[in-house]
Amino acid sequence: MSSFFFCCLTGVIDVDIRHVENNGEFEVFVLTDVLKEGVLHNGYEVVIYADLEDVIAGKCKAVLSNDHEILVDMPSISRSFLDDSEELVKQQKAAKVHCQRTQEAHDVARNGILKDVKRQTKCRLLRFSQDLGPLSNAVCSPQSTDGEIKVEPFPLKHDFTVKTNALTSTIVRVSWKVSVVEVEKRVAKSSGDGNEAADQLLSRLTGMGV
């Protein structure tokens, strides 16, 4: 198992591939016929949404701990809660919704977490049914040497309106992908109907590693 995991396991999730939303704080998607270097692969994508600062700091990590389990190391609580307490109180007072007792409760919890680094992360074990076939890093994380799965972060900017106020929020979609080991290699082939445009597109996609 990768040496960068130091937190204690805080939960096991038996992955439900039929229902994307039934996997705790994760979304799990079934990938079919993903083209890599001219070969078709099946697999899975695991997704969480995280604070931008945590992602930049490398605090969202995952390893393939065996051929049917993925271990994810992630922040246990939002970065905003730990870092933006003064701004929160300021805005609550301006909006006249501030509660001193609530602030005190938050301060006690925040100080306890900041003093104990082990409380700042949590580990989730995603357990896939062995009936689904063995999982592998060979396709999606070919450079992995210790089970680590390549992370694919993508920031999402969302503009919306509340009453007459225009607001913007930014969150990061964090993705990890693994493939299913298949006995026979499935080479992608053109239709053979003389469709030159389709053949050229397949060639370009292969060259792009899509």
C-alpha positions as CSV (number, residue, x, y, z in Angstrom):
1,M,0.0,0.0,0.0
2,S,1.2,3.5,-0.8
3,S,3.3,5.1,1.9
4,F,1.5,8.4,1.8
5,F,-1.5,7.0,3.6
6,F,-1.3,7.7,7.3
7,C,-4.9,8.2,8.4
8,C,-7.0,5.5,10.0
9,L,-9.8,3.8,7.9
10,T,-13.0,5.6,8.8
11,G,-15.5,3.8,6.6
12,V,-16.1,1.0,4.1
13,I,-18.4,1.5,1.1
14,D,-19.7,-1.5,-0.8
15,V,-19.9,0.0,-4.3
16,D,-23.3,0.0,-6.0
17,I,-22.5,0.3,-9.7
18,R,-26.2,0.4,-10.6
19,H,-26.9,3.6,-8.7
20,V,-24.3,6.3,-9.0
21,E,-25.6,8.2,-6.0
22,N,-25.6,5.3,-3.6
23,N,-21.9,5.3,-2.7
24,G,-21.5,7.6,0.3
25,E,-19.9,10.9,-0.6
26,F,-18.7,9.5,-3.9
27,E,-20.2,9.1,-7.3
28,V,-19.2,5.9,-9.2
29,F,-19.6,5.6,-12.9
30,V,-19.4,2.6,-15.1
31,L,-17.0,3.2,-18.1
32,T,-17.6,1.2,-21.3
33,D,-15.4,0.9,-24.4
34,V,-12.9,3.6,-23.5
35,L,-10.4,3.8,-26.3
36,K,-6.7,3.8,-25.3
37,E,-4.0,3.3,-27.9
38,G,-6.3,1.5,-30.2
39,V,-7.7,-0.9,-27.6
40,L,-11.1,-0.8,-25.9
41,H,-11.3,-1.0,-22.1
42,N,-14.1,-1.1,-19.5
43,G,-13.7,0.3,-16.0
44,Y,-14.9,2.7,-13.4
45,E,-14.6,6.4,-12.5
46,V,-14.8,7.5,-8.9
47,V,-15.7,11.2,-8.3
48,I,-15.8,13.5,-5.3
49,Y,-16.1,17.3,-5.1
50,A,-13.5,19.2,-3.0
51,D,-12.2,22.6,-2.1
52,L,-9.8,24.1,-4.6
53,E,-7.1,24.8,-2.0
54,D,-7.2,21.2,-0.8
55,V,-6.8,19.8,-4.3
56,I,-3.9,22.1,-5.1
57,A,-2.2,21.0,-1.9
58,G,-2.5,17.4,-3.0
59,K,-4.9,16.4,-0.2
60,C,-7.1,14.2,-2.3
61,K,-5.4,10.9,-3.1
62,A,-6.4,7.3,-4.0
63,V,-4.6,4.0,-4.3
64,L,-5.7,0.6,-5.7
65,S,-5.1,-1.3,-2.5
66,N,-5.9,-4.7,-4.2
67,D,-7.7,-5.9,-7.3
68,H,-11.2,-4.9,-6.1
69,E,-10.7,-2.1,-3.5
70,I,-9.8,1.6,-3.8
71,L,-8.6,3.5,-0.8
72,V,-9.2,7.2,-0.8
73,D,-7.5,9.7,1.5
74,M,-9.3,13.1,1.7
75,P,-9.9,16.1,3.9
76,S,-12.3,15.3,6.8
77,I,-13.9,18.8,6.8
78,S,-14.1,21.8,4.5
79,R,-11.2,24.1,4.2
80,S,-13.6,27.0,4.6
81,F,-14.6,25.8,8.1
82,L,-11.0,25.7,9.2
83,D,-9.7,28.9,7.6
84,D,-12.6,31.3,7.1
85,S,-14.1,31.6,10.6
86,E,-13.5,35.3,11.1
87,E,-15.1,36.1,7.7
88,L,-18.1,33.9,8.5
89,V,-18.7,35.7,11.8
90,K,-18.3,39.1,10.1
91,Q,-20.9,38.2,7.4
92,Q,-23.3,36.7,9.9
93,K,-23.2,39.8,12.1
94,A,-23.8,42.0,9.0
95,A,-26.8,39.9,8.2
96,K,-27.9,39.9,11.8
97,V,-28.0,36.1,12.0
98,H,-25.0,35.7,14.3
99,C,-25.3,33.4,17.4
100,Q,-22.6,33.6,20.0
101,R,-23.3,30.1,21.3
102,T,-23.0,28.7,17.8
103,Q,-19.8,30.5,17.2
104,E,-18.4,29.1,20.5
105,A,-19.3,25.5,19.5
106,H,-17.7,26.0,16.1
107,D,-14.5,27.4,17.7
108,V,-14.2,24.4,20.1
109,A,-14.6,22.0,17.2
110,R,-12.2,23.9,14.9
111,N,-9.5,24.2,17.5
112,G,-9.6,20.5,18.3
113,I,-9.2,19.6,14.7
114,L,-6.4,22.1,14.1
115,K,-4.5,20.7,17.0
116,D,-4.7,17.1,15.8
117,V,-3.5,16.5,12.3
118,K,-5.0,13.0,12.3
119,R,-8.4,14.5,12.5
120,Q,-7.9,16.6,9.4
121,T,-8.1,13.6,7.0
122,K,-10.3,10.6,6.6
123,C,-9.9,7.4,4.6
124,R,-12.7,5.6,2.7
125,L,-12.4,2.1,1.3
126,L,-14.5,1.5,-1.8
127,R,-15.1,-2.2,-2.2
128,F,-16.1,-3.4,-5.6
129,S,-17.7,-6.9,-6.0
130,Q,-15.1,-9.4,-7.0
131,D,-17.7,-10.7,-9.5
132,L,-17.0,-7.5,-11.6
133,G,-13.5,-8.7,-12.4
134,P,-10.1,-7.6,-11.2
135,L,-9.3,-3.8,-11.3
136,S,-6.0,-2.4,-12.6
137,N,-4.0,0.8,-12.9
138,A,-2.3,-0.4,-16.1
139,V,-4.5,1.7,-18.5
140,C,-5.4,4.8,-16.6
141,S,-2.4,5.2,-14.3
142,P,0.4,3.5,-16.2
143,Q,3.2,5.4,-14.3
144,S,1.9,4.2,-11.0
145,T,4.6,2.3,-9.0
146,D,2.9,2.0,-5.6
147,G,-0.8,1.5,-6.4
148,E,-1.5,5.3,-6.6
149,I,-4.2,6.2,-9.0
150,K,-3.7,9.3,-11.2
151,V,-5.9,12.2,-10.0
152,E,-7.8,14.2,-12.6
153,P,-9.0,17.5,-11.0
154,F,-11.3,19.8,-12.9
155,P,-12.5,23.2,-11.5
156,L,-16.2,24.0,-12.0
157,K,-17.4,27.5,-11.9
158,H,-21.1,28.0,-11.3
159,D,-22.9,31.3,-11.8
160,F,-26.4,31.6,-10.3
161,T,-28.8,34.2,-9.0
162,V,-30.5,34.5,-5.7
163,K,-33.3,37.0,-5.9
164,T,-31.5,39.9,-7.6
165,N,-28.0,39.0,-6.5
166,A,-25.6,37.5,-9.0
167,L,-23.3,34.9,-7.3
168,T,-20.5,32.6,-8.3
169,S,-19.2,29.5,-6.7
170,T,-16.2,27.4,-7.6
171,I,-15.6,23.8,-6.6
172,V,-13.3,21.1,-8.0
173,R,-14.5,17.8,-9.5
174,V,-11.9,15.2,-8.5
175,S,-11.8,12.0,-10.5
176,W,-9.9,8.7,-10.4
177,K,-10.2,6.0,-13.0
178,V,-9.4,2.3,-13.0
179,S,-9.9,-0.3,-15.7
180,V,-11.1,-3.9,-15.5
181,V,-8.6,-6.6,-16.5
182,E,-9.9,-8.4,-19.6
183,V,-8.7,-11.8,-20.7
184,E,-8.6,-10.9,-24.4
185,K,-7.5,-7.6,-25.9
186,R,-10.3,-5.8,-27.8
187,V,-8.8,-3.9,-30.6
188,A,-10.9,-1.1,-32.0
189,K,-11.7,-1.6,-35.7
190,S,-13.2,0.6,-38.4
191,S,-16.5,-0.5,-39.8
192,G,-14.9,-1.7,-43.0
193,D,-17.5,0.1,-45.2
194,G,-15.0,2.5,-46.8
195,N,-15.9,5.4,-44.5
196,E,-12.5,7.2,-44.7
197,A,-13.7,10.1,-42.4
198,A,-14.5,7.6,-39.7
199,D,-11.2,5.9,-40.1
200,Q,-9.3,9.2,-39.8
201,L,-11.3,10.1,-36.7
202,L,-10.4,6.8,-35.1
203,S,-6.8,7.4,-35.9
204,R,-6.8,10.9,-34.4
205,L,-8.6,9.7,-31.2
206,T,-6.0,7.0,-30.8
207,G,-3.2,9.4,-31.2
208,M,-4.7,11.7,-28.6
209,G,-5.1,8.8,-26.1
210,V,-8.8,9.4,-25.8
